[in-house]
């Protein structure tokens, strides 16, 4: 498992929990619960990395193992 920072917060606009991975531009997911958002963003991280590898793009090294719930 990759150890990227994940920020999870509630969005009134989307009426869902949003999970963002700041170290991977554009990598985010949502869910009806924070647990769903976390599960979905873990899949998004893998897809982001797989796509970067496919196109030969640089993959940032994780800076830590931090979960932030706001």
MDTraj code that builds the backbone (N, CA, C; nanometers):
import mdtraj as md
import numpy as np

residues = "UNK UNK UNK UNK UNK UNK UNK UNK UNK UNK UNK UNK UNK UNK UNK UNK UNK UNK UNK UNK UNK UNK UNK UNK UNK UNK UNK UNK UNK UNK UNK UNK UNK UNK UNK UNK UNK UNK UNK UNK UNK UNK UNK UNK UNK UNK UNK UNK UNK UNK UNK UNK UNK UNK UNK UNK UNK UNK UNK UNK UNK UNK UNK UNK UNK UNK UNK UNK UNK UNK".split()
xyz = np.array([
    [0.0822, -0.1180, 0.0000],
    [0.0000, 0.0000, 0.0000],
    [0.0870, 0.1248, 0.0000],
    [0.0433, 0.2227, -0.0753],
    [0.1135, 0.3499, -0.0815],
    [0.0782, 0.4334, 0.0404],
    [0.1704, 0.5159, 0.0850],
    [0.1505, 0.5934, 0.2069],
    [0.1425, 0.7427, 0.1754],
    [0.0464, 0.7788, 0.0918],
    [0.0243, 0.9190, 0.0596],
    [-0.0699, 0.9815, 0.1610],
    [-0.0502, 1.1119, 0.1840],
    [-0.1403, 1.1869, 0.2702],
    [-0.2798, 1.1876, 0.2074],
    [-0.3804, 1.1647, 0.2886],
    [-0.5195, 1.1663, 0.2438],
    [-0.5961, 1.2630, 0.3333],
    [-0.6656, 1.3559, 0.2716],
    [-0.7467, 1.4519, 0.3448],
    [-0.8928, 1.4199, 0.3147],
    [-0.9712, 1.3993, 0.4206],
    [-1.1125, 1.3662, 0.4049],
    [-1.1951, 1.4747, 0.4732],
    [-1.2946, 1.5255, 0.4009],
    [-1.3809, 1.6297, 0.4574],
    [-1.5210, 1.6180, 0.3985],
    [-1.6182, 1.6779, 0.4671],
    [-1.7556, 1.6794, 0.4213],
    [-1.7753, 1.7978, 0.3276],
    [-1.8418, 1.7759, 0.2155],
    [-1.8746, 1.8816, 0.1209],
    [-2.0251, 1.9026, 0.1201],
    [-2.0693, 2.0190, 0.1680],
    [-2.2123, 2.0511, 0.1633],
    [-2.2602, 2.0592, 0.0190],
    [-2.1768, 2.1135, -0.0680],
    [-2.2133, 2.1283, -0.2092],
    [-2.2410, 1.9929, -0.2742],
    [-2.1551, 1.8962, -0.2467],
    [-2.1692, 1.7629, -0.3064],
    [-2.2537, 1.6693, -0.2214],
    [-2.2795, 1.7091, -0.0970],
    [-2.3497, 1.6246, -0.0011],
    [-2.2844, 1.4868, 0.0097],
    [-2.1515, 1.4912, 0.0245],
    [-2.0724, 1.3676, 0.0329],
    [-1.9404, 1.3987, 0.1021],
    [-1.8757, 1.2926, 0.1497],
    [-1.7396, 1.3056, 0.1999],
    [-1.6459, 1.3033, 0.0798],
    [-1.5474, 1.3919, 0.0804],
    [-1.4484, 1.4010, -0.0263],
    [-1.3140, 1.3589, 0.0317],
    [-1.2413, 1.2768, -0.0422],
    [-1.1064, 1.2354, -0.0032],
    [-1.0106, 1.2812, -0.1124],
    [-0.9112, 1.3600, -0.0737],
    [-0.8128, 1.4125, -0.1681],
    [-0.6739, 1.3623, -0.1330],
    [-0.5921, 1.3444, -0.2360],
    [-0.4521, 1.3052, -0.2193],
    [-0.3684, 1.4188, -0.2778],
    [-0.3267, 1.5152, -0.1940],
    [-0.2592, 1.6344, -0.2450],
    [-0.1311, 1.6074, -0.3249],
    [-0.0614, 1.5004, -0.2934],
    [0.0644, 1.4704, -0.3627],
    [0.0434, 1.4170, -0.5041],
    [-0.0799, 1.3753, -0.5362],
    [-0.1116, 1.3231, -0.6688],
    [-0.2161, 1.4156, -0.7317],
    [-0.1742, 1.5107, -0.8138],
    [-0.2667, 1.6099, -0.8684],
    [-0.3912, 1.5475, -0.9312],
    [-0.5072, 1.5983, -0.8866],
    [-0.6341, 1.5526, -0.9406],
    [-0.6853, 1.4230, -0.8823],
    [-0.6107, 1.3629, -0.7910],
    [-0.6520, 1.2346, -0.7336],
    [-0.7446, 1.2590, -0.6157],
    [-0.8710, 1.2244, -0.6353],
    [-0.9701, 1.2392, -0.5297],
    [-1.0850, 1.1441, -0.5543],
    [-1.1661, 1.1270, -0.4522],
    [-1.2837, 1.0404, -0.4619],
    [-1.3846, 1.0895, -0.3597],
    [-1.5035, 1.0332, -0.3651],
    [-1.6063, 1.0713, -0.2690],
    [-1.6795, 0.9469, -0.2200],
    [-1.7598, 0.9655, -0.1168],
    [-1.8413, 0.8565, -0.0635],
    [-1.9459, 0.9108, 0.0305],
    [-2.0467, 0.8305, 0.0582],
    [-2.1537, 0.8741, 0.1480],
    [-2.1087, 0.8722, 0.2944],
    [-2.0015, 0.7977, 0.3234],
    [-1.9405, 0.7984, 0.4563],
    [-1.7909, 0.8243, 0.4384],
    [-1.7247, 0.8620, 0.5472],
    [-1.5796, 0.8837, 0.5372],
    [-1.5085, 0.7527, 0.5031],
    [-1.5616, 0.6423, 0.5509],
    [-1.5023, 0.5117, 0.5202],
    [-1.5138, 0.4794, 0.3711],
    [-1.6307, 0.5108, 0.3132],
    [-1.6484, 0.4890, 0.1690],
    [-1.5531, 0.5771, 0.0890],
    [-1.5409, 0.7033, 0.1307],
    [-1.4507, 0.7950, 0.0605],
    [-1.3068, 0.7433, 0.0667],
    [-1.2657, 0.6920, 0.1827],
    [-1.1306, 0.6385, 0.1984],
    [-1.1108, 0.5164, 0.1089],
    [-1.2058, 0.4257, 0.1084],
    [-1.1974, 0.3065, 0.0236],
    [-1.1862, 0.3471, -0.1234],
    [-1.2702, 0.4417, -0.1641],
    [-1.2716, 0.4845, -0.3041],
    [-1.1433, 0.5570, -0.3434],
    [-1.0872, 0.6372, -0.2517],
    [-0.9662, 0.7102, -0.2872],
    [-0.8458, 0.6156, -0.2951],
    [-0.8478, 0.5072, -0.2178],
    [-0.7388, 0.4087, -0.2299],
    [-0.7393, 0.3472, -0.3698],
    [-0.8581, 0.3220, -0.4244],
    [-0.8682, 0.2724, -0.5618],
    [-0.8215, 0.3791, -0.6604],
    [-0.8576, 0.5058, -0.6327],
    [-0.8170, 0.6152, -0.7202],
    [-0.6652, 0.6315, -0.7224],
    [-0.6007, 0.6134, -0.6083],
    [-0.4544, 0.6216, -0.6017],
    [-0.3933, 0.5155, -0.6925],
    [-0.4420, 0.3929, -0.6840],
    [-0.3877, 0.2858, -0.7676],
    [-0.4082, 0.3169, -0.9159],
    [-0.5266, 0.3669, -0.9519],
    [-0.5529, 0.4033, -1.0914],
    [-0.4635, 0.5182, -1.1365],
    [-0.4407, 0.6164, -1.0492],
    [-0.3550, 0.7297, -1.0812],
    [-0.2139, 0.6793, -1.1112],
    [-0.1633, 0.5923, -1.0246],
    [-0.0276, 0.5395, -1.0406],
    [-0.0177, 0.4517, -1.1659],
    [-0.1166, 0.3662, -1.1883],
    [-0.1166, 0.2812, -1.3084],
    [-0.1167, 0.3657, -1.4353],
    [-0.1950, 0.4734, -1.4363],
    [-0.2016, 0.5609, -1.5537],
    [-0.0692, 0.6337, -1.5736],
    [-0.0100, 0.6815, -1.4652],
    [0.1192, 0.7501, -1.4752],
    [0.2250, 0.6558, -1.5320],
    [0.2266, 0.5319, -1.4850],
    [0.3229, 0.4336, -1.5369],
    [0.2992, 0.4089, -1.6852],
    [0.1737, 0.3969, -1.7243],
    [0.1387, 0.3704, -1.8644],
    [0.1904, 0.4799, -1.9569],
    [0.1844, 0.6051, -1.9101],
    [0.2261, 0.7176, -1.9933],
    [0.3686, 0.7634, -1.9652],
    [0.4369, 0.6946, -1.8755],
    [0.5753, 0.7295, -1.8440],
    [0.5884, 0.8571, -1.7626],
    [0.4827, 0.8950, -1.6918],
    [0.4859, 1.0150, -1.6084],
    [0.5534, 0.9856, -1.4752],
    [0.6103, 1.0903, -1.4173],
    [0.6770, 1.0776, -1.2881],
    [0.5731, 1.0523, -1.1783],
    [0.6051, 0.9623, -1.0878],
    [0.5192, 0.9307, -0.9738],
    [0.5884, 0.9838, -0.8483],
    [0.5264, 1.0815, -0.7814],
    [0.5895, 1.1368, -0.6610],
    [0.6043, 1.0314, -0.5518],
    [0.7149, 1.0389, -0.4814],
    [0.7341, 0.9499, -0.3663],
    [0.6441, 0.9986, -0.2527],
    [0.5820, 0.9068, -0.1792],
    [0.4992, 0.9485, -0.0657],
    [0.5837, 1.0217, 0.0376],
    [0.5265, 1.1273, 0.0955],
    [0.5991, 1.2048, 0.1976],
    [0.5743, 1.1517, 0.3373],
    [0.4726, 1.0697, 0.3540],
    [0.4441, 1.0201, 0.4884],
    [0.3240, 0.9292, 0.4915],
    [0.2814, 0.8997, 0.6115],
    [0.1686, 0.8101, 0.6338],
    [0.0723, 0.8810, 0.7285],
    [-0.0028, 0.9760, 0.6712],
    [-0.0853, 1.0630, 0.7525],
    [-0.2280, 1.0636, 0.6987],
    [-0.3243, 1.0488, 0.7846],
    [-0.4646, 1.0628, 0.7482],
    [-0.5170, 1.1850, 0.8218],
    [-0.5809, 1.2745, 0.7482],
    [-0.6363, 1.3948, 0.8102],
    [-0.7856, 1.3953, 0.7858],
    [-0.8634, 1.4028, 0.8922],
    [-1.0090, 1.4122, 0.8802],
    [-1.0487, 1.5531, 0.9226],
    [-1.1158, 1.6253, 0.8357],
    [-1.1567, 1.7627, 0.8673],
    [-1.3068, 1.7713, 0.8775],
])
top = md.Topology()
chain = top.add_chain()
for i, resn in enumerate(residues, 1):
    res = top.add_residue(resn, chain, resSeq=i)
    for name in ("N", "CA", "C"):
        top.add_atom(name, md.element.get_by_symbol(name[0]), res)
traj = md.Trajectory(xyz[None], top)
